């Protein structure tokens, strides 16, 4: 799933994963993966790797509370949802998981390759990202290569959202459309 901000990529991915898992139509549990790339660095985060990764779990707490009667923390405690970063995946094989790779525009090509080569039997994989929200500045995003590869794979479907698909709010939709118009005219 790729497209502009506010189109519901993460929400839709979580909905599809929860629906499949809770209706017995899909593998369990849901594995959410993200790169630990902040929008803007705010300095050292104290605590363990788990504590630091928790800063990236915020969006999923709200989405779960909108989609189901269980909290994100309860879903995690009961083993239905796992969250991890792309930092330490070497040697891991995911089996019978629904894997959501969120904010994939922030993954380097190396990180995407690492994630893709961890997928074992019985998995479904959903990538969510937006070319225009790249926070990765070192190596650059691997999303372009991912799309080139996915277009040639029979096992991938690509869903592209555009500015008319924004559902977050009327305000955000107006902002995105206005900004895109000004960018096309070279005014922003």
C-alpha positions in Angstrom: 0.0 0.0 0.0 1.6 3.3 -1.0 0.4 6.8 -1.3 0.1 10.2 0.4 -0.4 10.9 4.1 -3.9 10.4 5.5 -5.1 7.7 3.1 -5.4 5.1 5.8 -2.6 2.8 4.7 -1.6 1.7 8.2 -5.3 1.6 9.3 -6.3 -0.6 6.3 -3.3 -2.9 6.8 -4.2 -3.4 10.5 -7.8 -3.9 9.6 -7.0 -6.6 7.1 -4.6 -8.3 9.4 -7.0 -8.3 12.4 -9.9 -9.4 10.3 -8.0 -12.4 8.9 -6.5 -13.3 12.3 -9.7 -12.9 14.4 -11.9 -14.7 11.8 -9.5 -17.6 11.5 -8.8 -16.9 7.8 -5.2 -16.0 8.3 -2.0 -16.8 10.1 -1.3 -15.6 13.6 0.1 -13.4 15.1 0.5 -10.0 13.5 4.1 -8.9 13.4 4.5 -5.1 13.0 8.0 -4.0 11.8 9.3 -0.5 11.5 12.7 1.2 11.0 13.8 3.3 13.9 14.1 6.5 11.9 12.6 9.5 13.6 11.1 12.5 11.8 13.6 14.6 13.7 16.2 13.5 16.1 15.5 14.5 19.7 18.7 13.0 21.1 19.4 10.0 23.2 16.5 7.9 24.4 17.1 6.2 27.7 16.4 2.6 28.4 16.7 -0.8 26.8 16.2 -1.5 23.1 12.6 -2.6 23.9 12.0 0.7 25.7 13.4 2.7 22.8 11.3 0.8 20.3 8.2 1.5 22.3 8.4 5.1 21.1 7.4 3.8 17.6 4.4 1.8 18.7 2.1 4.8 19.4 0.1 4.8 16.1 -0.9 1.1 16.6 -2.5 1.7 20.0 -5.0 4.1 18.5 -5.7 2.0 15.5 -6.4 -1.1 17.6 -8.7 0.8 19.9 -10.7 2.0 16.9 -10.8 -1.5 15.3 -11.4 -3.9 18.2 -12.7 -4.2 21.7 -9.2 -5.2 23.1 -6.4 -2.8 23.8 -3.1 -2.9 21.9 -1.3 -3.9 25.2 -3.7 -6.8 25.8 -3.3 -8.0 22.2 0.5 -7.9 22.8 0.3 -9.7 26.1 -1.8 -12.4 24.6 0.6 -12.9 21.7 -1.7 -11.7 19.0 0.5 -8.7 18.1 4.3 -8.4 18.2 6.2 -5.2 17.4 9.9 -5.1 16.4 12.3 -2.9 14.7 14.3 -3.8 11.6 17.5 -3.4 13.6 18.0 -7.0 14.8 16.2 -9.3 12.4 19.2 -11.4 11.2 18.7 -15.0 11.9 15.0 -14.6 12.3 12.4 -16.5 10.3 8.8 -15.5 10.5 6.3 -18.3 10.1 2.5 -18.1 10.0 2.5 -14.4 10.6 0.8 -11.5 9.0 3.7 -9.1 8.7 3.0 -5.3 8.4 6.0 -3.3 7.5 5.0 0.2 8.2 6.5 3.5 7.1 8.6 1.4 4.6 9.8 4.6 2.9 12.1 4.9 5.9 13.7 1.5 5.2 16.9 1.4 3.3 17.3 -1.1 0.5 19.4 -3.3 2.8 16.6 -3.2 5.5 13.9 -4.2 2.9 16.1 -7.0 1.7 16.6 -8.2 5.3 12.8 -8.2 5.9 12.0 -9.9 2.7 14.5 -12.7 3.3 13.0 -13.4 6.8 9.6 -14.4 5.4 8.9 -18.1 6.0 6.0 -20.3 5.2 2.4 -19.3 5.8 3.1 -15.5 6.0 1.2 -12.6 4.5 3.2 -9.4 4.0 1.9 -5.9 3.8 4.2 -2.9 3.1 2.8 0.6 3.9 4.6 3.7 2.8 4.6 7.1 1.2 7.4 8.5 -1.0 6.7 12.0 0.1 7.3 11.3 3.8 10.8 10.0 3.7 12.7 10.7 6.9 15.7 8.5 5.9 18.6 10.7 4.9 21.7 8.5 5.0 21.4 5.7 2.4 18.0 6.8 1.0 14.8 4.8 0.8 14.7 1.4 -0.7 11.0 1.8 -1.5 11.7 2.5 -5.2 13.6 -0.8 -5.6 10.8 -2.6 -3.6 8.2 -1.3 -6.0 10.3 -2.4 -9.1 10.6 -5.9 -7.6 7.0 -6.2 -6.4 5.7 -5.2 -9.9 7.4 -8.3 -11.3 6.4 -10.7 -8.6 3.2 -12.7 -9.1 2.7 -12.9 -5.3 2.4 -9.1 -4.8 -0.4 -6.7 -5.4 0.3 -3.0 -5.4 -2.4 -0.5 -4.2 -1.6 3.1 -4.8 -3.5 5.9 -3.1 -3.5 9.5 -4.2 -4.5 12.8 -2.8 -8.2 12.2 -3.5 -8.1 9.2 -1.2 -7.2 11.1 1.9 -9.6 10.1 4.8 -7.8 11.4 7.9 -9.8 14.7 7.8 -11.2 17.3 5.4 -8.4 19.6 6.7 -5.6 17.2 5.8 -7.2 16.4 2.4 -7.4 20.1 1.6 -3.8 20.6 2.7 -2.5 17.7 0.7 -4.4 18.8 -2.5 -3.4 22.4 -2.1 0.2 21.6 -1.5 0.4 19.2 -4.5 -1.2 21.8 -6.7 1.4 24.4 -5.6 4.3 21.9 -6.0 3.1 21.1 -9.6 3.2 24.8 -10.4 6.7 25.2 -8.8 5.4 27.5 -6.1 6.4 25.3 -3.1 
